Amino acid sequence: MNNKRFYKLEEGKMIAGVCGGVAEYFNVDPTIIRVAWALLALGCGTGLILYIICAIVFPRKSEVI
C-alpha cells in the first residue's frame, strides 16, 4: 500500500509551501504546479480560495514524517 500524503514543504517554499508539497506528491516540477495554480486563480478565481484552504488544512512535512 502506498502511503502518499499531501503536505506543505518548508524548504524552497514561495508562500506557504502548498505547491511544493503537491508537486512532490505527483512527482513533477513545482514550477508547473505554481503556473497551473496561477492560471486557476486568474481564470476563474477558485485557485486563490483553494490555495488558502490547502494552506490551512495541509500539515507541514515535519509533522507528517
N, CA, C and O atoms as CSV, one atom per row, in Angstrom:
chain,resi,resn,atom,element,x,y,z
A,1,MET,N,N,0.838,-1.184,0.000
A,1,MET,CA,C,0.000,0.000,0.000
A,1,MET,C,C,0.878,1.241,0.000
A,1,MET,O,O,1.881,1.304,0.711
A,2,ASN,N,N,0.502,2.206,-0.786
A,2,ASN,CA,C,1.268,3.443,-0.906
A,2,ASN,C,C,0.745,4.470,0.093
A,2,ASN,O,O,-0.441,4.800,0.078
A,3,ASN,N,N,1.612,4.972,0.950
A,3,ASN,CA,C,1.211,5.934,1.983
A,3,ASN,C,C,1.552,7.361,1.585
A,3,ASN,O,O,2.113,8.111,2.385
A,4,LYS,N,N,1.217,7.745,0.353
A,4,LYS,CA,C,1.466,9.114,-0.083
A,4,LYS,C,C,0.432,10.037,0.562
A,4,LYS,O,O,-0.749,9.704,0.660
A,5,ARG,N,N,0.908,11.206,0.999
A,5,ARG,CA,C,0.022,12.200,1.614
A,5,ARG,C,C,0.383,13.578,1.108
A,5,ARG,O,O,1.522,13.836,0.718
A,6,PHE,N,N,-0.593,14.450,1.121
A,6,PHE,CA,C,-0.345,15.854,0.798
A,6,PHE,C,C,0.190,16.548,2.040
A,6,PHE,O,O,-0.257,16.269,3.152
A,7,TYR,N,N,1.142,17.449,1.856
A,7,TYR,CA,C,1.672,18.248,2.941
A,7,TYR,C,C,2.312,19.502,2.371
A,7,TYR,O,O,2.485,19.626,1.159
A,8,LYS,N,N,2.662,20.428,3.250
A,8,LYS,CA,C,3.339,21.659,2.850
A,8,LYS,C,C,4.836,21.483,3.055
A,8,LYS,O,O,5.271,20.931,4.065
A,9,LEU,N,N,5.615,21.950,2.101
A,9,LEU,CA,C,7.066,21.911,2.237
A,9,LEU,C,C,7.548,23.127,3.013
A,9,LEU,O,O,6.953,24.202,2.936
A,10,GLU,N,N,8.615,22.950,3.749
A,10,GLU,CA,C,9.195,24.070,4.491
A,10,GLU,C,C,10.424,24.632,3.777
A,10,GLU,O,O,10.761,25.805,3.938
A,11,GLU,N,N,11.094,23.781,2.980
A,11,GLU,CA,C,12.266,24.229,2.230
A,11,GLU,C,C,11.859,24.568,0.804
A,11,GLU,O,O,11.130,23.807,0.168
A,12,GLY,N,N,12.319,25.686,0.306
A,12,GLY,CA,C,12.047,26.074,-1.070
A,12,GLY,C,C,10.643,26.582,-1.306
A,12,GLY,O,O,10.187,26.645,-2.448
A,13,LYS,N,N,9.952,26.945,-0.237
A,13,LYS,CA,C,8.584,27.418,-0.412
A,13,LYS,C,C,8.570,28.873,-0.865
A,13,LYS,O,O,9.479,29.641,-0.550
A,14,MET,N,N,7.541,29.240,-1.599
A,14,MET,CA,C,7.388,30.610,-2.061
A,14,MET,C,C,6.440,31.374,-1.118
A,14,MET,O,O,6.777,32.458,-0.644
A,15,ILE,N,N,5.280,30.816,-0.857
A,15,ILE,CA,C,4.320,31.478,0.035
A,15,ILE,C,C,4.064,30.589,1.253
A,15,ILE,O,O,4.524,30.886,2.355
A,16,ALA,N,N,3.330,29.502,1.046
A,16,ALA,CA,C,3.022,28.621,2.176
A,16,ALA,C,C,3.578,27.219,1.994
A,16,ALA,O,O,3.516,26.414,2.924
A,17,GLY,N,N,4.117,26.903,0.824
A,17,GLY,CA,C,4.685,25.584,0.574
A,17,GLY,C,C,3.711,24.569,0.016
A,17,GLY,O,O,4.056,23.397,-0.137
A,18,VAL,N,N,2.498,25.004,-0.291
A,18,VAL,CA,C,1.468,24.099,-0.787
A,18,VAL,C,C,1.845,23.544,-2.163
A,18,VAL,O,O,1.765,22.334,-2.379
A,19,CYS,N,N,2.248,24.396,-3.079
A,19,CYS,CA,C,2.575,23.955,-4.440
A,19,CYS,C,C,3.752,22.982,-4.433
A,19,CYS,O,O,3.759,22.021,-5.201
A,20,GLY,N,N,4.723,23.212,-3.596
A,20,GLY,CA,C,5.855,22.298,-3.494
A,20,GLY,C,C,5.437,20.939,-2.986
A,20,GLY,O,O,5.932,19.918,-3.463
A,21,GLY,N,N,4.532,20.909,-2.024
A,21,GLY,CA,C,4.032,19.645,-1.500
A,21,GLY,C,C,3.198,18.886,-2.523
A,21,GLY,O,O,3.314,17.666,-2.641
A,22,VAL,N,N,2.359,19.605,-3.262
A,22,VAL,CA,C,1.553,18.972,-4.308
A,22,VAL,C,C,2.460,18.440,-5.414
A,22,VAL,O,O,2.240,17.346,-5.935
A,23,ALA,N,N,3.483,19.222,-5.770
A,23,ALA,CA,C,4.422,18.791,-6.809
A,23,ALA,C,C,5.180,17.541,-6.382
A,23,ALA,O,O,5.408,16.645,-7.195
A,24,GLU,N,N,5.566,17.474,-5.134
A,24,GLU,CA,C,6.268,16.284,-4.637
A,24,GLU,C,C,5.332,15.074,-4.607
A,24,GLU,O,O,5.770,13.951,-4.858
A,25,TYR,N,N,4.070,15.287,-4.309
A,25,TYR,CA,C,3.098,14.196,-4.296
A,25,TYR,C,C,2.941,13.588,-5.693
A,25,TYR,O,O,2.918,12.367,-5.845
A,26,PHE,N,N,2.833,14.454,-6.717
A,26,PHE,CA,C,2.663,13.997,-8.096
A,26,PHE,C,C,3.986,13.786,-8.830
A,26,PHE,O,O,3.993,13.390,-9.995
A,27,ASN,N,N,5.105,14.049,-8.152
A,27,ASN,CA,C,6.443,13.851,-8.713
A,27,ASN,C,C,6.657,14.666,-9.987
A,27,ASN,O,O,7.109,14.139,-11.004
A,28,VAL,N,N,6.325,15.962,-9.918
A,28,VAL,CA,C,6.547,16.890,-11.026
A,28,VAL,C,C,7.286,18.118,-10.504
A,28,VAL,O,O,7.474,18.277,-9.298
A,29,ASP,N,N,7.697,18.971,-11.416
A,29,ASP,CA,C,8.403,20.197,-11.055
A,29,ASP,C,C,7.431,21.168,-10.374
A,29,ASP,O,O,6.318,21.358,-10.865
A,30,PRO,N,N,7.825,21.782,-9.261
A,30,PRO,CA,C,6.932,22.727,-8.572
A,30,PRO,C,C,6.526,23.920,-9.431
A,30,PRO,O,O,5.460,24.497,-9.216
A,31,THR,N,N,7.347,24.294,-10.387
A,31,THR,CA,C,7.013,25.429,-11.254
A,31,THR,C,C,5.756,25.134,-12.072
A,31,THR,O,O,4.939,26.027,-12.298
A,32,ILE,N,N,5.601,23.900,-12.510
A,32,ILE,CA,C,4.411,23.522,-13.275
A,32,ILE,C,C,3.163,23.675,-12.416
A,32,ILE,O,O,2.141,24.176,-12.884
A,33,ILE,N,N,3.243,23.248,-11.174
A,33,ILE,CA,C,2.104,23.369,-10.260
A,33,ILE,C,C,1.815,24.838,-9.966
A,33,ILE,O,O,0.653,25.240,-9.912
A,34,ARG,N,N,2.854,25.636,-9.776
A,34,ARG,CA,C,2.653,27.066,-9.500
A,34,ARG,C,C,1.981,27.772,-10.665
A,34,ARG,O,O,1.090,28.597,-10.465
A,35,VAL,N,N,2.405,27.449,-11.886
A,35,VAL,CA,C,1.794,28.069,-13.072
A,35,VAL,C,C,0.334,27.631,-13.200
A,35,VAL,O,O,-0.541,28.450,-13.483
A,36,ALA,N,N,0.074,26.345,-12.993
A,36,ALA,CA,C,-1.304,25.855,-13.074
A,36,ALA,C,C,-2.182,26.521,-12.019
A,36,ALA,O,O,-3.327,26.880,-12.295
A,37,TRP,N,N,-1.644,26.684,-10.813
A,37,TRP,CA,C,-2.407,27.319,-9.734
A,37,TRP,C,C,-2.667,28.793,-10.050
A,37,TRP,O,O,-3.751,29.308,-9.774
A,38,ALA,N,N,-1.682,29.463,-10.623
A,38,ALA,CA,C,-1.870,30.863,-11.003
A,38,ALA,C,C,-2.923,30.996,-12.094
A,38,ALA,O,O,-3.728,31.927,-12.066
A,39,LEU,N,N,-2.928,30.077,-13.052
A,39,LEU,CA,C,-3.946,30.107,-14.101
A,39,LEU,C,C,-5.336,29.872,-13.522
A,39,LEU,O,O,-6.305,30.493,-13.959
A,40,LEU,N,N,-5.438,28.975,-12.541
A,40,LEU,CA,C,-6.720,28.773,-11.864
A,40,LEU,C,C,-7.172,30.033,-11.136
A,40,LEU,O,O,-8.348,30.395,-11.167
A,41,ALA,N,N,-6.233,30.687,-10.488
A,41,ALA,CA,C,-6.569,31.902,-9.731
A,41,ALA,C,C,-6.991,33.031,-10.667
A,41,ALA,O,O,-7.946,33.754,-10.383
A,42,LEU,N,N,-6.282,33.180,-11.779
A,42,LEU,CA,C,-6.604,34.266,-12.716
A,42,LEU,C,C,-7.807,33.937,-13.585
A,42,LEU,O,O,-8.585,34.825,-13.935
A,43,GLY,N,N,-7.960,32.676,-13.931
A,43,GLY,CA,C,-9.027,32.273,-14.843
A,43,GLY,C,C,-10.405,32.304,-14.212
A,43,GLY,O,O,-11.306,32.976,-14.715
A,44,CYS,N,N,-10.572,31.596,-13.136
A,44,CYS,CA,C,-11.909,31.506,-12.556
A,44,CYS,C,C,-11.959,31.937,-11.093
A,44,CYS,O,O,-13.034,31.941,-10.494
A,45,GLY,N,N,-10.830,32.296,-10.511
A,45,GLY,CA,C,-10.824,32.812,-9.150
A,45,GLY,C,C,-10.838,31.763,-8.056
A,45,GLY,O,O,-10.632,32.087,-6.887
A,46,THR,N,N,-11.076,30.513,-8.417
A,46,THR,CA,C,-11.140,29.473,-7.396
A,46,THR,C,C,-9.758,29.055,-6.908
A,46,THR,O,O,-9.630,28.485,-5.824
A,47,GLY,N,N,-8.738,29.329,-7.687
A,47,GLY,CA,C,-7.385,28.931,-7.313
A,47,GLY,C,C,-6.931,29.578,-6.017
A,47,GLY,O,O,-6.298,28.921,-5.191
A,48,LEU,N,N,-7.240,30.839,-5.825
A,48,LEU,CA,C,-6.845,31.557,-4.610
A,48,LEU,C,C,-7.549,30.994,-3.387
A,48,LEU,O,O,-6.929,30.790,-2.343
A,49,ILE,N,N,-8.836,30.747,-3.516
A,49,ILE,CA,C,-9.600,30.192,-2.404
A,49,ILE,C,C,-9.106,28.786,-2.079
A,49,ILE,O,O,-8.943,28.434,-0.911
A,50,LEU,N,N,-8.868,27.987,-3.117
A,50,LEU,CA,C,-8.373,26.632,-2.922
A,50,LEU,C,C,-6.991,26.629,-2.276
A,50,LEU,O,O,-6.711,25.789,-1.420
A,51,TYR,N,N,-6.122,27.561,-2.675
A,51,TYR,CA,C,-4.784,27.651,-2.092
A,51,TYR,C,C,-4.864,27.986,-0.607
A,51,TYR,O,O,-4.153,27.391,0.203
A,52,ILE,N,N,-5.711,28.920,-0.253
A,52,ILE,CA,C,-5.853,29.309,1.153
A,52,ILE,C,C,-6.374,28.135,1.981
A,52,ILE,O,O,-5.899,27.900,3.092
A,53,ILE,N,N,-7.343,27.401,1.446
A,53,ILE,CA,C,-7.873,26.239,2.159
A,53,ILE,C,C,-6.778,25.189,2.345
A,53,ILE,O,O,-6.628,24.626,3.429
A,54,CYS,N,N,-6.013,24.930,1.279
A,54,CYS,CA,C,-4.932,23.943,1.368
A,54,CYS,C,C,-3.848,24.390,2.350
A,54,CYS,O,O,-3.293,23.564,3.075
A,55,ALA,N,N,-3.547,25.676,2.381
A,55,ALA,CA,C,-2.536,26.187,3.301
A,55,ALA,C,C,-2.963,26.003,4.753
A,55,ALA,O,O,-2.124,25.834,5.637
A,56,ILE,N,N,-4.253,26.037,4.990
A,56,ILE,CA,C,-4.758,25.852,6.348
A,56,ILE,C,C,-4.856,24.364,6.707
A,56,ILE,O,O,-4.535,23.975,7.831
A,57,VAL,N,N,-5.295,23.539,5.763
A,57,VAL,CA,C,-5.598,22.136,6.039
A,57,VAL,C,C,-4.370,21.230,5.967
A,57,VAL,O,O,-4.217,20.341,6.806
A,58,PHE,N,N,-3.494,21.435,4.983
A,58,PHE,CA,C,-2.346,20.548,4.808
A,58,PHE,C,C,-1.378,20.695,5.982
A,58,PHE,O,O,-1.069,21.813,6.392
A,59,PRO,N,N,-0.902,19.580,6.520
A,59,PRO,CA,C,0.108,19.659,7.588
A,59,PRO,C,C,1.489,19.941,6.993
A,59,PRO,O,O,1.713,19.739,5.800
A,60,ARG,N,N,2.404,20.406,7.832
A,60,ARG,CA,C,3.779,20.588,7.377
A,60,ARG,C,C,4.439,19.230,7.244
A,60,ARG,O,O,4.037,18.276,7.910
A,61,LYS,N,N,5.450,19.131,6.390
A,61,LYS,CA,C,6.120,17.850,6.153
A,61,LYS,C,C,6.731,17.303,7.439
A,61,LYS,O,O,6.721,16.093,7.665
A,62,SER,N,N,7.262,18.186,8.283
A,62,SER,CA,C,7.881,17.740,9.533
A,62,SER,C,C,6.851,17.139,10.494
A,62,SER,O,O,7.209,16.337,11.357
A,63,GLU,N,N,5.586,17.515,10.354
A,63,GLU,CA,C,4.536,16.959,11.205
A,63,GLU,C,C,4.097,15.591,10.716
A,63,GLU,O,O,3.624,14.777,11.508
A,64,VAL,N,N,4.246,15.320,9.411
A,64,VAL,CA,C,3.794,14.068,8.823
A,64,VAL,C,C,4.809,12.961,9.049
A,64,VAL,O,O,4.441,11.830,9.366
A,65,ILE,N,N,6.071,13.282,8.887
A,65,ILE,CA,C,7.133,12.262,8.971
A,65,ILE,C,C,7.661,12.123,10.371
A,65,ILE,O,O,8.554,11.312,10.617
